Amino acid sequence: MKKWFKKHQNFNFITGAAITGILLFTVFVSIFATPYDTTAMSVADKFAKPSFTHWMGCDNYGRDILSRVMEGMGNTFLIAVLTVLIGTVFGVIVGSLCGYFGGLLDDILMRINDVLFSFPSILLALVIISLLGTGRLNVTLALGIAFIPSFARIVRSEVKKQCSLDYVKSAALMGAGHIRIIFVHILPNIMPVLLSSVMIGFNNAVLAEAGLSYLGIGVQPPAASLGRMLSEAQSYLFTAPWYAIFPGIVIVLTVLGFALLAEGTTEEN
Amino acid sequence: MLLTLLAVSFIVFAAFEIIPGDAAVSRLGSNATKETVEALRVQMGLDKPFIVRYLNWLSGFVKGDFGTSISYNLPVSSMILEKLPITVTLTILSMIMTIGISIPLSLLIAKYAGSKFDRISYGTNQFVMAVPSFFLGIMMSWFFGMVLKLFRPGGYISYKKDFGGFLGYLILPAIAIAIPKCAMSIKLLRSAILTEAGKDYVRTAYSRGLSTMEVLYRHVLKNAMIPLITFWGMAVADMIAGSIVIEQVFNIPGLGRILLTSIANRDYPVVEAVIILIAFVVLIMNLVVDILYRVVDPRLRKD
């Protein structure tokens, strides 16, 4: 039983790493070259079925879906990474300051944070987008801001736990300043927790980005995005189901890969 | 709680004040004369200072007057009231499905923990959690509409005309929202049940001669529900957010449709009202969760 369990964890990690690795490699390749031009239209190939020339078929303008999926993956990855970056950096700053100093500031910020946290992130992003306007940059910013509360909450509770430990007191006795204690002593100790929440956050960002661009307020055409492709594909669902299926599967694989990685790393510790 | 709602309303109002753009100009169009714009500004109360406008807006809110929509020139409250039943029904349906499916299924999985069945359901669960609900919705409308021909995509039936047909149309969207939530609940509930099942009171219950099912349902489940209540409370807000996207997939004219068109048209009174409404639901759910804790766990009732 125990042996099986051990094997099971490794299985999670390895599958996750394999899926993510393949996807990342594809994104890397797509920076330099895609099989076809992503915006090249061709009437002859309109709704071409998946074949050896067009692996995933063609869309309503005769554009190669594989090429567009590759570009869309790149966009989704970029937005998700930036989102998580914004969320983590500000979340760590707010969370660690609140957790370390406590007091009135902590009370006020966390009260606001609680309300924001219980607000679904896609809705929060929608609100911020309605203030900022649509577009790739604004969506990244909006999602980033929407992700701050969850990171701040996790970091705060972890920092609070660490604060009562002896090593923090010894560091203070040695004359280390508050900022040094927080960022040099405490932060490395909460890294494992932070890492797994970053991976889960990345997944949520991918899903939220796909949802937003599905609603038409993410990446603007003619640039490709997975969510946008799905919403375009929906009108042609009965004539060309593959147009919807492939972008959708790529989203599923991305999220699955990272979820398995997160599962594998957290259970390893 | 009232204080938090007040804070949220202030932040929302202030945020929509800061953004550039004049409501009066956007309502009249860019070629309106200066005098008519000025007149409308006075009529809309835009000439008054910020705090006065906020208080007016707030007092209107308490009285159920959410202002006037800029693009439709209709009272916001009647617009929202008309669409609210759709989103509420959708949310309730998917909540019932989530709870109804996840409790028996996770008990079953927990009963056979460590077996092949457990492993298969673990894998399925991981996979299902990765599927975005709108993709699931698209695939379901393709499968049920195209392959089985049981369902007509886009054939929404108004709840005023035919409530049965309306419910029937909402079943697939509700499933699309519920399934990812189910997967998450099963994962949480399974581990909660397994933790509880190792405790002393369970052994006592067995030694009293209760059957496995009795022990699981009467003793373990109650204790294992506690972390789930928090999750479900938050899931309600998530489901409302999810229904915004799903309404788009299945072409349902609910609250999500209003929110999206209002955002596109920069119709801020409507956006503000919808946000405040959802914030209100979120806060109510927090309260409900607190009450449910006390119902499930008598130890919390003392203080």
Chai-1 contact restraints between the chains, C-beta under 6 A:
chainA,res_idxA,chainB,res_idxB,connection_type,confidence,min_distance_angstrom,max_distance_angstrom,comment,restraint_id
A,V115,B,T4,contact,1.0,0.0,6.0,A-B,restraint_1
A,V115,B,V8,contact,1.0,0.0,6.0,A-B,restraint_2
A,S118,B,M234,contact,1.0,0.0,6.0,A-B,restraint_3
A,S118,B,A237,contact,1.0,0.0,6.0,A-B,restraint_4
A,S118,B,V282,contact,1.0,0.0,6.0,A-B,restraint_5
A,P120,B,A237,contact,1.0,0.0,6.0,A-B,restraint_6
A,P120,B,D238,contact,1.0,0.0,6.0,A-B,restraint_7
A,P120,B,A241,contact,1.0,0.0,6.0,A-B,restraint_8
A,I122,B,A241,contact,1.0,0.0,6.0,A-B,restraint_9
A,L123,B,A241,contact,1.0,0.0,6.0,A-B,restraint_10
A,V127,B,I275,contact,1.0,0.0,6.0,A-B,restraint_11
A,S130,B,I263,contact,1.0,0.0,6.0,A-B,restraint_12
A,S130,B,V271,contact,1.0,0.0,6.0,A-B,restraint_13
A,L131,B,A15,contact,1.0,0.0,6.0,A-B,restraint_14
A,L131,B,I19,contact,1.0,0.0,6.0,A-B,restraint_15
A,L207,B,P132,contact,1.0,0.0,6.0,A-B,restraint_16
A,A210,B,P132,contact,1.0,0.0,6.0,A-B,restraint_17
A,G211,B,V245,contact,1.0,0.0,6.0,A-B,restraint_18
A,Y214,B,F134,contact,1.0,0.0,6.0,A-B,restraint_19
A,Q234,B,I138,contact,1.0,0.0,6.0,A-B,restraint_20
A,L237,B,W142,contact,1.0,0.0,6.0,A-B,restraint_21
A,F238,B,M146,contact,1.0,0.0,6.0,A-B,restraint_22
A,P241,B,W142,contact,1.0,0.0,6.0,A-B,restraint_23
A,A244,B,I138,contact,1.0,0.0,6.0,A-B,restraint_24
A,G248,B,F135,contact,1.0,0.0,6.0,A-B,restraint_25
A,I251,B,P132,contact,1.0,0.0,6.0,A-B,restraint_26
A,V252,B,A130,contact,1.0,0.0,6.0,A-B,restraint_27
A,V252,B,V131,contact,1.0,0.0,6.0,A-B,restraint_28
A,V255,B,A130,contact,1.0,0.0,6.0,A-B,restraint_29
A,L256,B,A130,contact,1.0,0.0,6.0,A-B,restraint_30
A,A259,B,A130,contact,1.0,0.0,6.0,A-B,restraint_31
